[in-house]
Amino acid sequence: MAEHKAYLKESATAPLKEVKLRTPTPTGGQLLVEVLATRIVHYTKKQSLGFPAIYPLVPGGGAIGRVVAVGEPISTGFLPGMLVLCDPTVRARDDPSGHTIMLQGLFSGISEASARVMRNEFRDGAWAQKMLIPVENATVLDEDELITKQGYSIPQLTHICSLVLPLGGFEKVRLKAGEQVIVAPATGHFGGCAVLVALALGASKVIVLGRDRQALQYLASLDPLKRVHPVPITSDA
């Protein structure tokens, strides 16, 4: 029986421990992925103590991985060896509203239906050598373009997991090239990501608000076209 190493939490307050787990065999609609890099997000401790989840649990939300096996019957374009982005946002396939959501390795959601999704085979996250994910949660990455030509490292690509969050928001409001954006606050992790995504989408001006003047100036320095305009917050009003 194949096994792999992982970090496991028996409960929200239990310490991480290194264990060996049985390596699952993917079935239809599933991928087995070798985890190449994942993140320790800044809110990890808060998540462990404050977010509902189903335990025991292998933590870790989002990863860059390589496809090891594709579940049968194969009905997708995935092949072993492909480099993929693993999205932790798992949605119930039988809920057309898309509201039954949990975060793999992180969060069981806000409803009993979401918790039931986390009790299935996609509970465990990316702090492991291997991870089982739904096929719809994998995005094939152009390894030659990103790594060979652009020079990104595998760990650097994990930043995509954060960038897709503001991207979803901008797609929701249909941001178009040439439009102006206000990001408030802009100096935190996801706020900073929103600034980068807005620039990449072609915003003509990105107004960034925050209390940390040094961080605001750093954001402004990221764009040689000088589209980022810092506005310090100076009061509680």
N, C-alpha and C positions, 0 to 999 in steps of 0.2 A: 504494500500500500504506500503510495507516494505521500510524502509529508513536506511541509515547509515551515520556516520559522516565522513567528509573528509576536507582536507585543499585545498583551491581553489585559483588560480590566474586568475583574469579576463584578464590580459595582462602581457606582459613581465616585465613591470615596476610597476605593481600593487602589493600591499602587500598581503601576504597570509591571507586568512580569513577562519575561521571554518564555515562550512555549513553542511546542511543535504541534501543528494542526494537520489534519488530513487534507490533502490537496483535492479540491472538488473536481469532478468531471463535468464540463459544461454540457447542457442539453440545448434544445432548440431555443433560439433567441438569447443565448448567453455566450460570453467570451471569458476565457481564462487568460489573465494578463500577468506577466512578470512585472512587478513594480520596480521601475528604474530610479524614480525620484518622487518624493512627495513633500508636503509642507508641514511645519509645526506653526499653525496660525497663532497670531498674537492673543487671541481670546481662548486658547486651548484650556487653560485652568478654569476659566469662568464657564466654559461649555461643559466641562466635566461635572461641575457642582451645581449648575443651574439649568441646563437644558435637559428635557426628558429624553431618555434613550432606553433601549432594551439591552439588558446585560445577561451574560457576559458579552463583551464587545471588543473587537479590534478597532481602535480609533483610527482617525486619519481620513480627511475629506479631500478627494481630488488627487490625481497623480498623473505622471507621464509613465507609460508602460509599453511593453512589447507583447503583442498577441502570442500566446503559447498554443492555445487550442480554440477552435470554433465549434460550438455545439451543433449536433445533428438534429434535424436535417438542416443543411447549410442553405440559407436563403438570402445571404448578404454578400457584399463584396469584400468582407474581411478575410485575410489570410494570415497564417502563422508568420511571425517575423515583422509584421507591420508595427510602426511606431504610432501610438495613439494617445490622445488626451482623454482621461477618464473623468467624466463629470459625476460628482456625487449626488446630484439631484435626481432621485428615483421617483417616478410617477407611476401610479397604478394604471395598468394597461386597460382595465375595464371601467375606468372613470373618464368619460369624454370631456368632462369639465376641466380636467387637469389639476383639480384642487387637492387630490389625495396625494400628498407629497411627503417624502422623508429624505433626509440627507445621509447617505451611506457613511457609516462610521462616525456619525456626529449626533443626529437629531431624529427623534421618532415622529416629529410633526405635532400638530395641534388637535388631532382628532383620533378616535379609536381606529378609524379606517386607515389612517396613516401609520399608526402603531402596528397594525396587522401587516402592513407592507414591510415594516422593519423586522418583523419576526421571521421573515422568509430568508431565502438563501443570499440576499443582497445586504444583510445586516452589517457584516464586517467590512472595515475600511482598509486604508492603504498602508497602515503601519505593519506591513507584512511583505514577505517575498513574493507571494502570489495573491491575486484577488479575483473574485468572480464578479462580473458586471453585466448589466443588460446591454444588448448590442446597441440600443438607441442612446446609450450613455457614452459611447466611444466615438471619437472623431479622429480620422486618419490624418496624421501630420506628414507634411512633405519633408522627409528627413534630409534629402539632398539639399533642398533650398534653405531650410532653417539652420542646419548644422554645418554642412559642408560649405555652402556659399555665404550665408549670413554670419556664421561663426558663433551662433548661440550654443550654449552647453545644455545638456539634458536638465540639470537643476534649474537653469534660468527659464526653461520652458514651463515650469510649474507656475510661473507668474500668470500664465494664461488663465488659470483657474480663478484668479481674482479679477482679471480684466473683463471676463465674459459677463460679470454681474452688471457693471454700468453699461456695457454694450446692450444687454437686454433692456435696460431702462431707456436708453436712447432710441432703440428700435421701437419701443412702445410708443414714444412720443413722435416718432418719425423724423428724427433730426436729419437735416439735409446739409450738404456742403454749402458754406457761405452763411449759415445762420449763426446766431450768437447764443452762448450758453452761460448760465450762472451755476457754479458748483459751490454749495454751502452746507456744511463746512467742507473745506477742500484739503486740509492738512493731515487728515487721518489716512489710514491705509486705503479704504475703498474710495474716499474722496479724491485722493491722489490718482488712483486708477481711473476715476471718471475724467479727470483732466486729460490724462494721456489718451484715453479713448476718444474724447471729444476732438482733440487735435488730429488724431488719426482719421477721423470721419470728415475732416475738412472744415471744422467750425472756424468762422472768421474772427471771432473774439471769444475767449473763455475768461469770464470774470470769476476770480477765486476769492472766497471769503474765509477768514480764520483769525485766530488770536496770535498764532505763532508767526511773527514777522519773518523770521529766518526761513521757516518752511515755505512761506508764501514766495519769498524771493527765489528760493531754490526751484519751485515750480515754474516761476517765470523764466528761469535760466534754461529750462529744458527745451524751449522752443526758439530756434534762431530767427523765426519769422516774427517774433515778439507779439504773438496773439494772446498771450496770457497776461491778464491785468489784475494784480493783487489789490485787494481791498481789506485792510485790517479791521477786525471787530474790536472796538474800544470800550464797549459798555455792555451791560446786561439787558439793555432795552431792546 
